[in-house]
Amino acid sequence: MDSNAVRYSFVALLALTISATSASALEQNCRLIQAKPERETCYKQQEVELAAKRKPAPTTQDSNTLDTLRQMRQEDDAVYRSINNICRGC
């Protein structure tokens, strides 16, 4: 096995372990709260944070699509202008 592959695998495993630990640590912190209203508030806040992390930014997707369409339109116009300049039947 290649030593670079082992290194990359180790780094990936380490990153996965750290991310799993932080998520479980947040959940455990809420479990340790004795008062029920405070514990429920903690859980709701975690849900909001996780939902915010999971949602993609819609403005970037829309702007990327709009930019792509605009660029395609410009390329099409350039092709149509070059076609109109061709002499047909000369």
N, C-alpha and C positions, 0 to 999 in steps of 0.2 A: 504494500500500500504506500502511496506517495505521502511524504511527510507534510506537504502543503495541504493535502486533503484532510489529514488528521488535524492539522492546526485549524482549518476552516470549520471542521466539524466540532471541535472543542469550543471555538468562539460562538458558533451557533447554539450549541447546547448551553453555554454560559448565559447568553442573552435570553434564551427561553426560560431558564431557571430564574433569572432576575425578574423578568416580567411576570412570571407566575407567582413569585414570592410577593411582589408588591401588590398584586391584585388580592391575594389571599390575606395579606396583612391588613388591608383596608377593611375587608369583611370581618376579620377577627376583632379589630378595634371596635366595631359596632356591637359585636356580640358581648363584649366585656362591659358595656354600659348597662347598669342595673335598672335605671328608670326607663319604663316602657315608652313614654312619649319622646324622650331624648334618643332612645335607640331607634325608634321608627323614623325620626327626623334624620338620623344618620344614614339609615338605609335609603330613604328617599333622595338624599343628597348624592349618595353613591350612584343611584340609578340615573340621576340627571347628568352626572359627570361621565358615566359610561355611554349614555345615549349621545352626548355631545362629541365624544371621541369617535363613535361609530358613524355618525352622519358625515357624508361627504359635503364639501362646500359646493352648493349649487351654482354660485356665481362664477366660479372658475370653469365649471363644465360648460355653462351657457356661453361664457365669453370665448372659450376655446372653440366651440362649435361655430359661433358667429365669425370668429377670425378665419376659421377654415373655409367656411362658405364664401366669405369675402375674397379670400385668396383664390379660390377656385373660379369665382366670377371674373376676376382680373385675368387669370390665365386663359379662360374661354374667350374673353374679349380680344386678347392678343392674337389668339389663333384665328378668330373670325376676321380680324383686320388683315392678317397675312393671307388668308384665303381670298379676300376681296381684291387683293393686289395681283393675283395671278391672272395672266392674260389667257382668256378662253377663246379658242378659235382664231388665233392670230395667224 
